[in-house]
Amino acid sequence: MILNNEYLEDMKEYVKNMEESEFAKRGTTKAAVLGSQETMEKLWVVYQKDVEDYGCDAEFSISDAVNEVLGAAPLQKAEPAPEKIRAQYRCPFCGSERFIGHQEIRADVYVGGNGEFEDNLPGGMEANIYDSSRPYGPFTCSKCGQEYDPLPEYKQVKLPRGTFTVVSGVYVQKCKKAGYSYHHEDNGYTVLGNGARALAVSNEDYNCYYGGQRSFIL
Ligand SMILES: [Zn+2]
């Protein structure tokens, strides 16, 4: 490869137009790069080689040469992931935070000469949604199939025996179906358990959904 001075001139122009911060990222300065014959020659050779030997376009080749000779600029450090926000809703029976609900969506579509829906726009219905409403119930827990409406609020209560997830609006039959078979009372709550998990029912809910009877066997 015979070195062609035009590439050096191009490279000088390119380096002169680079932001000073680009050099700082690579641990050097613009003046230091332009002032070093050795560095400029390396840049020139890589640039010309990319274009003439590898057939790359000039724009790519020039920035590739900078990255190769001066080192690629380190990627910006990613922002630390935000702390996971504690779920507002959670299935008290299985702990799942995922439900199947319903949602109304509005989308742009092709309308035919008869004024009716004709076809989806390119990209499909999903790519052309412009408005959607808040999901509504009934909601089904995607893990255990328990149905809720509204979503079960994730609430916990600290009792002398431990911390329990509070369940409300649930009839005794549902607890029975989910395998809860005993209960004991505690500080304004009744704790139901199935051997693996225990839930707390407020006395108010207990009276409402369990008829106030506290000594029956489920
Ligand atoms: Zn569940």
Boltz pocket constraint, residues with backbone or C-beta under 6 A from the ligand:
constraints:
  - pocket:
      binder: B
      contacts: [[A, 91], [A, 92], [A, 93], [A, 94], [A, 95], [A, 96], [A, 141], [A, 142], [A, 143], [A, 144], [A, 145], [A, 146]]
      max_distance: 6.0
